[in-house]
Amino acid sequence: MTDGILYFDESGREIKGFSIYDGHGIRLLQRVQIGVGIISGRTSAVVSWRAKELGIEDVHQGSRDKLAAYEMIRAKHHLEDESVAFVGDDLIDLPLLRRVGFSIAVASAVDAVKQEVDWITKKRGGEGAVREVIDFILSVQASKTREA
């Protein structure tokens, strides 16, 4: 959801920009009962604020072991790995990307991550990549519904 660049105001507080397209996409997923969670290696008050604004309840920040955070979410919601998509961009994401059913890297991800995922977005992190993933997931869901 962010561009991976750290911004600070004059008092040293972290500032982040969020794509409105990503946010709208998250709301579209929620409307069709597809859950969304955030697992971040960093801790940021503004990420907590944005997650609350979007109604995202599963937010794990400061997670050096993202797989452990994922396990908590998976157990809470009784999820199967095959039914989970995860978007990553750096080496810390690899264990989780290797685990889920649909692994995705944003265009701005490091090469080592891009080499191991199922799909790479055309858009960079913070520039609508999450929305690109959501649009793809929703189109697959719609085609499955039409086939049924």
C-alpha positions as CSV (number, residue, x, y, z in Angstrom):
1,M,0.0,0.0,0.0
2,T,3.0,2.3,0.3
3,D,5.9,3.2,-1.9
4,G,8.6,1.9,0.4
5,I,10.1,5.4,0.9
6,L,10.4,6.8,4.4
7,Y,9.2,10.4,4.7
8,F,9.5,12.5,7.9
9,D,8.0,15.8,8.8
10,E,10.1,18.6,10.5
11,S,9.4,17.1,13.9
12,G,10.6,13.6,12.9
13,R,7.2,12.0,12.6
14,E,6.8,9.4,9.9
15,I,4.5,10.4,7.0
16,K,3.2,7.9,4.4
17,G,1.1,8.4,1.3
18,F,-1.6,5.9,0.4
19,S,-3.2,5.3,-3.0
20,I,-6.9,6.1,-3.0
21,Y,-7.2,3.4,-5.7
22,D,-5.8,0.8,-3.3
23,G,-8.2,1.9,-0.6
24,H,-11.2,1.8,-2.9
25,G,-10.1,-1.7,-4.0
26,I,-9.9,-2.9,-0.4
27,R,-13.5,-1.7,0.1
28,L,-14.6,-3.6,-3.0
29,L,-13.1,-6.8,-1.6
30,Q,-14.8,-6.3,1.7
31,R,-18.2,-5.9,-0.1
32,V,-17.8,-9.4,-1.4
33,Q,-16.7,-10.8,1.9
34,I,-13.0,-11.3,1.0
35,G,-10.8,-10.4,4.0
36,V,-7.8,-8.1,4.0
37,G,-5.0,-8.0,6.5
38,I,-1.7,-6.1,6.8
39,I,1.6,-7.6,7.9
40,S,4.4,-5.1,8.1
41,G,7.9,-5.3,9.3
42,R,7.8,-1.7,10.4
43,T,5.5,-0.1,13.0
44,S,3.8,3.1,11.9
45,A,0.9,5.0,13.6
46,V,-0.3,6.2,10.2
47,V,-0.6,2.6,8.9
48,S,-2.7,1.8,11.9
49,W,-4.9,4.9,11.2
50,R,-5.3,4.0,7.5
51,A,-6.2,0.4,8.4
52,K,-8.8,1.6,10.9
53,E,-10.2,4.0,8.3
54,L,-10.5,1.1,5.8
55,G,-12.0,-1.3,8.4
56,I,-9.0,-3.7,8.3
57,E,-8.9,-5.5,11.6
58,D,-6.0,-7.9,11.1
59,V,-3.0,-5.6,11.3
60,H,0.3,-6.9,12.5
61,Q,3.2,-4.3,12.5
62,G,6.8,-4.7,13.7
63,S,6.6,-8.3,12.5
64,R,10.2,-9.5,11.9
65,D,8.7,-13.0,11.4
66,K,5.8,-12.4,9.0
67,L,5.1,-16.1,8.9
68,A,4.2,-16.1,12.6
69,A,1.9,-13.2,12.1
70,Y,0.3,-14.9,9.1
71,E,-0.2,-18.1,11.2
72,M,-2.2,-16.1,13.8
73,I,-4.4,-14.6,11.1
74,R,-4.8,-18.0,9.4
75,A,-5.8,-19.7,12.6
76,K,-8.2,-16.9,13.6
77,H,-10.1,-17.2,10.3
78,H,-9.6,-20.9,9.6
79,L,-7.9,-20.2,6.3
80,E,-6.2,-22.7,4.0
81,D,-2.9,-21.5,2.5
82,E,-4.2,-22.2,-1.0
83,S,-7.0,-19.6,-0.4
84,V,-4.6,-16.8,0.6
85,A,-2.9,-14.2,-1.6
86,F,0.0,-12.1,-0.3
87,V,1.8,-9.1,-1.8
88,G,5.4,-8.6,-0.9
89,D,8.4,-6.5,-2.0
90,D,11.5,-7.5,0.0
91,L,13.4,-10.5,1.4
92,I,11.6,-10.5,4.7
93,D,8.4,-11.5,2.7
94,L,9.9,-14.6,1.1
95,P,9.0,-17.2,3.7
96,L,5.3,-16.1,3.6
97,L,5.3,-15.7,-0.2
98,R,6.5,-19.3,-0.5
99,R,3.7,-20.4,1.8
100,V,0.5,-18.9,0.3
101,G,-1.6,-20.0,-2.6
102,F,-1.0,-16.9,-4.7
103,S,2.2,-15.0,-4.2
104,I,2.6,-11.5,-5.7
105,A,5.4,-9.0,-5.9
106,V,4.9,-5.4,-6.8
107,A,6.9,-4.0,-9.7
108,S,9.2,-2.2,-7.3
109,A,10.1,-5.4,-5.4
110,V,13.7,-6.6,-5.1
111,D,14.7,-9.0,-7.8
112,A,15.1,-12.0,-5.4
113,V,11.4,-11.6,-4.6
114,K,10.3,-11.2,-8.2
115,Q,12.0,-14.5,-9.1
116,E,10.0,-16.5,-6.6
117,V,6.4,-15.3,-7.0
118,D,3.4,-16.3,-9.1
119,W,2.7,-12.9,-10.4
120,I,4.4,-9.4,-10.6
121,T,2.2,-6.3,-10.8
122,K,2.8,-3.7,-13.5
123,K,2.4,-0.9,-10.9
124,R,4.9,-0.1,-8.2
125,G,4.1,-0.2,-4.5
126,G,2.1,2.8,-3.4
127,E,1.0,3.6,-6.9
128,G,-2.0,1.3,-7.3
129,A,-0.4,-2.1,-7.2
130,V,-2.8,-3.3,-4.5
131,R,-5.7,-2.2,-6.6
132,E,-4.2,-4.1,-9.6
133,V,-4.1,-7.3,-7.5
134,I,-7.6,-6.7,-6.3
135,D,-9.0,-6.1,-9.7
136,F,-7.4,-9.4,-10.9
137,I,-8.8,-11.3,-7.9
138,L,-12.3,-9.9,-8.5
139,S,-12.2,-10.7,-12.2
140,V,-11.2,-14.3,-11.4
141,Q,-14.1,-14.5,-8.9
142,A,-16.5,-13.1,-11.4
143,S,-15.5,-15.6,-14.1
144,K,-15.9,-18.5,-11.6
145,T,-19.4,-17.2,-10.8
146,R,-20.3,-17.1,-14.5
147,E,-19.0,-20.6,-15.0
148,A,-21.1,-22.0,-12.1
